[in-house]
Amino acid sequence: MASRLAVDAGARARQAPGLQVPLPFTLSAPLDRATFSATDDAEQAALAAAVLLQAIGASSGEPQIADIFEAWRSIVLPQADGLWGSVADRSAIRNAVEGLTPPATGTDNPHFYDDSSVARAVPVGIVYSGTPDQAARVARRLASVTNDGVGVDAAAAFASAIAVATSGGSTAEAVARAIAAIDGDSWLGRKLALAESILRESESLIDAIPDWNDQVANLEYNFGNIAAETLPLALIIARESASFAEAIGVANLMPKQADTMPAMVGSLLGAVAGVEAIPPAWRERVETLRGYGVPSTAGVRLLEVAKELVRVRSDRAISA
């Protein structure tokens, strides 16, 4: 039985890179799949950009939920079998296939609180640069396709931060805007307050890591992509770090949150400081997406996506 499972898992891993696991029977997979490259968060951001651009093109003004959902359906459902996303994403796909529409696709969802919506908020913040309230509104609509509650709130807060960052705001100003958008008497708000209090009692970011790990990140649930746990820490780490490299390093010191939190930190600091803040070797390796998690993003170049989002932003400014 074990050998049959090994053969089956190895075959599946070669067909679907998202299944790749570090076991001996998967090491015959092509070597390029192990090289340094962009993550699923970058692919999710590119997917959201495609959905947003299509929705904007189909609407006469600010895209409404119907515009966004139609764009999402047309882009996501044809690749549903090969798309590796969060539990919230997969549940939303199943709900849509069964005929549900937002907000039910996000509310009738066992993982509505995960942070997959946050990566998809980045392109919203770019298009609505300088108008954080509008960015938050549109991000809520996009997030409601797959998430609910804290998953939607986190996306709105992060989109508003990106909107400030891409319009000349500092990291502190962008983070302050995100924090202002968070209800203090909510799961997200309480975790943020806890994370801030731990930092105040610590000598440094590094000193705060153990207590953040034990108190902000829950020790019971095995998934680490909980929006109420990752977004607050990402905002604080971005605000308090002296450099891009330091911020990414600190974000990676939280093992359970290391799948998504570094991407949040990196995207926010990149939005503030521009591409030059990112080490050249990193830029070269992550520029072209591979489509491991989102097949339609294979070959997509992140800078080209960003340029298109900026173009749409400029068109909006001219028409206004």
C-alpha positions in Angstrom: 0.0 0.0 0.0 2.8 2.4 0.9 4.6 1.9 -2.4 1.3 2.4 -4.3 0.7 5.7 -2.5 4.3 6.8 -3.2 4.0 6.1 -6.9 0.6 7.8 -7.1 1.8 10.8 -5.1 4.9 11.1 -7.2 2.9 11.0 -10.4 0.4 13.5 -9.2 3.2 15.9 -8.1 4.8 15.8 -11.5 1.5 16.6 -13.1 0.5 19.3 -10.6 3.4 21.1 -9.0 1.1 22.4 -6.2 1.2 18.8 -4.8 5.0 18.7 -4.6 6.2 17.6 -1.2 9.8 17.0 0.0 9.8 13.3 -0.1 12.3 11.0 -1.9 9.8 9.8 -4.5 9.1 13.3 -5.7 12.7 14.2 -6.3 12.6 13.1 -9.9 10.5 16.1 -10.7 12.1 18.7 -13.0 14.8 20.7 -11.2 13.4 24.1 -12.3 10.5 23.5 -9.9 12.8 23.8 -7.0 14.5 27.0 -8.0 13.8 30.4 -6.4 10.6 31.8 -7.9 7.5 33.8 -7.1 5.0 32.3 -4.8 1.3 31.5 -4.9 0.6 34.9 -3.4 2.1 36.6 -6.4 0.0 34.4 -8.7 -3.1 35.3 -6.7 -2.4 39.0 -7.0 -2.0 38.6 -10.8 -5.2 36.6 -10.9 -7.0 39.4 -9.1 -5.5 42.0 -11.4 -7.0 40.1 -14.4 -10.4 39.9 -12.7 -10.3 43.6 -11.7 -9.3 44.8 -15.1 -12.0 42.8 -16.8 -14.6 44.0 -14.3 -13.6 47.6 -14.8 -13.8 47.2 -18.6 -17.3 45.8 -18.3 -18.6 48.5 -16.0 -19.5 52.1 -16.6 -17.8 53.3 -13.4 -16.7 51.7 -10.2 -17.1 47.9 -10.7 -20.0 46.4 -8.7 -20.1 42.9 -7.2 -22.0 41.6 -10.3 -19.2 42.9 -12.6 -16.5 41.4 -10.4 -18.2 38.0 -9.9 -18.8 37.6 -13.7 -15.1 38.4 -14.4 -14.1 36.0 -11.6 -16.3 33.2 -13.0 -15.0 33.6 -16.5 -11.3 33.5 -15.5 -11.4 31.1 -12.5 -13.9 28.4 -13.4 -12.3 27.3 -16.7 -9.1 26.5 -14.7 -10.8 25.3 -11.6 -9.5 21.7 -11.7 -5.9 23.0 -11.8 -6.1 26.0 -9.5 -4.5 25.5 -6.1 -5.8 28.1 -3.7 -6.8 28.4 -0.1 -9.7 26.5 1.4 -11.8 29.6 1.0 -10.9 29.8 -2.7 -11.7 26.2 -3.3 -15.0 26.5 -1.4 -16.0 29.5 -3.4 -15.3 27.7 -6.6 -17.5 24.8 -5.5 -20.2 27.2 -4.4 -20.1 29.0 -7.8 -20.3 25.7 -9.7 -23.4 24.8 -7.7 -25.0 28.1 -8.6 -24.4 30.3 -5.6 -23.5 34.0 -6.0 -21.8 36.5 -3.7 -22.1 37.0 -0.8 -23.1 33.3 -0.4 -20.0 32.1 -2.2 -18.0 33.7 0.6 -20.3 33.3 3.6 -21.2 29.6 3.0 -17.6 28.9 3.3 -15.7 27.0 6.1 -12.6 29.1 5.7 -14.1 32.6 5.2 -11.6 34.0 7.6 -8.4 33.1 5.7 -6.0 35.7 4.3 -6.1 34.6 0.6 -8.1 37.8 0.0 -5.3 40.0 1.1 -2.9 39.2 -1.8 -5.8 39.9 -4.2 -6.3 43.3 -2.6 -2.9 44.6 -3.8 -4.0 45.3 -7.4 -7.1 47.1 -6.1 -5.0 49.4 -4.1 -2.8 50.2 -7.2 -5.8 51.0 -9.5 -7.4 53.2 -6.8 -4.2 54.8 -5.7 -4.8 58.0 -3.8 -8.4 57.1 -3.0 -8.1 54.6 -0.1 -11.8 54.6 0.7 -12.7 53.6 -2.8 -9.9 51.0 -2.8 -11.4 49.5 0.4 -14.9 49.4 -1.2 -13.8 47.6 -4.3 -11.6 45.3 -2.3 -14.6 44.3 -0.2 -16.6 43.4 -3.3 -13.7 41.3 -4.7 -13.1 39.6 -1.3 -16.8 38.8 -0.8 -16.6 36.3 -3.7 -14.4 34.0 -1.6 -14.4 35.3 2.0 -16.6 36.9 4.7 -16.1 38.7 8.0 -12.4 39.2 8.9 -11.4 37.9 5.5 -13.2 40.8 3.8 -12.1 43.3 6.5 -8.5 42.4 6.1 -8.6 42.8 2.3 -10.2 46.2 2.6 -7.7 47.4 5.1 -4.7 46.3 3.0 -6.1 47.8 -0.2 -6.4 51.1 1.6 -2.8 50.8 2.7 -1.6 50.1 -0.8 -3.7 53.0 -2.1 -1.8 55.3 0.3 1.6 53.7 -0.4 1.3 54.0 -4.2 0.3 57.7 -4.0 3.5 58.8 -2.2 2.6 57.9 1.3 5.2 56.6 3.7 5.1 53.2 5.3 3.9 54.7 8.5 1.1 56.5 6.8 0.0 53.5 4.8 0.0 51.3 7.9 -1.9 54.0 9.9 -4.5 54.1 7.2 -5.0 50.3 7.3 -5.2 50.4 11.1 -7.8 53.2 11.0 -9.9 50.9 8.8 -9.9 48.1 11.3 -12.7 47.9 13.9 -11.0 47.8 17.3 -13.7 45.6 18.7 -13.3 42.8 16.2 -11.2 39.7 15.9 -8.8 41.6 13.7 -8.7 44.6 16.0 -8.1 42.6 19.1 -5.2 40.7 17.5 -3.7 44.0 16.3 -3.9 45.4 19.8 -2.3 42.4 21.3 0.5 42.4 18.7 1.1 46.1 19.4 1.2 45.6 23.2 3.7 42.8 22.9 6.0 45.0 20.7 5.8 47.8 23.3 7.0 45.5 26.0 9.8 44.1 23.8 13.2 45.5 23.1 13.1 44.9 19.3 11.2 43.2 16.6 13.3 40.1 17.1 12.6 40.2 20.8 8.8 40.2 20.1 8.9 37.1 17.9 8.5 34.4 20.6 5.4 36.1 22.2 3.9 36.9 18.8 4.4 33.3 17.9 2.8 32.1 21.1 0.0 34.6 21.6 -0.9 36.2 18.3 -0.6 33.0 16.2 -2.9 30.4 17.7 -1.2 27.2 18.8 -4.2 24.9 18.2 -5.3 25.3 14.5 -3.0 23.9 12.0 -3.6 26.5 9.2 -1.4 29.6 9.4 -3.2 31.8 6.9 -5.7 33.3 9.3 -6.2 37.0 8.4 -6.7 38.1 12.0 -3.2 36.7 12.8 -1.2 37.5 9.7 -2.3 41.0 8.7 -1.7 42.7 12.0 1.9 41.3 12.2 2.6 42.1 8.6 1.6 45.8 9.1 3.7 46.1 12.3 6.7 44.4 10.8 6.6 46.6 7.7 6.2 49.8 9.8 9.0 48.9 12.3 11.7 47.5 10.0 14.6 49.5 8.8 14.8 47.9 5.3 13.1 45.6 2.9 15.5 42.8 3.7 15.1 43.1 7.4 11.3 43.1 7.1 11.2 40.0 4.9 13.6 38.3 7.3 11.6 39.1 10.4 8.3 38.0 8.7 9.9 34.6 7.9 10.7 34.1 11.5 7.1 33.2 12.2 7.0 29.7 10.9 3.3 29.2 10.9 2.6 32.5 9.1 5.6 32.3 6.7 3.5 31.2 3.8 1.6 34.5 3.4 3.0 37.1 5.8 6.3 37.8 4.0 4.3 38.5 0.8 2.1 41.0 2.6 5.2 42.8 4.0 7.0 42.7 0.7 4.1 44.1 -1.3 3.5 46.9 1.1 7.1 48.0 1.2 7.5 47.6 -2.5 4.4 49.9 -3.0 6.1 52.5 -0.8 9.7 52.4 -2.1 9.2 51.0 -5.6 11.0 48.1 -7.3 14.4 49.5 -6.5 13.8 48.5 -2.8 13.9 44.8 -3.9 17.3 43.2 -4.3 18.1 42.7 -8.0 18.6 39.0 -7.8 15.2 38.7 -6.3 13.6 40.8 -9.0 15.0 38.7 -11.7 13.9 35.5 -10.2 10.3 36.4 -9.3 9.5 38.7 -12.3 8.0 35.9 -14.4 5.2 33.8 -12.8 5.2 30.0 -13.3 1.5 29.3 -12.9 2.1 26.6 -10.3 -1.0 27.6 -8.2 -2.9 29.6 -10.8 -2.4 28.0 -14.3 -3.5 31.1 -16.2 -0.6 33.1 -14.7 2.1 31.0 -16.3 4.4 33.3 -18.2 2.8 36.5 -16.8 5.4 39.2 -15.9 4.7 41.1 -12.8 6.0 44.4 -14.0 3.7 44.2 -17.0 0.8 43.6 -14.7 1.8 46.6 -12.6 2.1 48.8 -15.7 -1.3 47.9 -16.9 -2.8 48.6 -13.5 -1.1 52.0 -13.4 -2.4 52.7 -17.0 -6.0 52.0 -15.9 -5.4 54.2 -12.8 -4.2 57.0 -15.1 -7.2 56.6 -17.4 -9.5 56.9 -14.3 -7.7 60.1 -13.3 -8.1 61.6 -16.8 -11.8 60.7 -17.0 -12.5 62.1 -13.6 
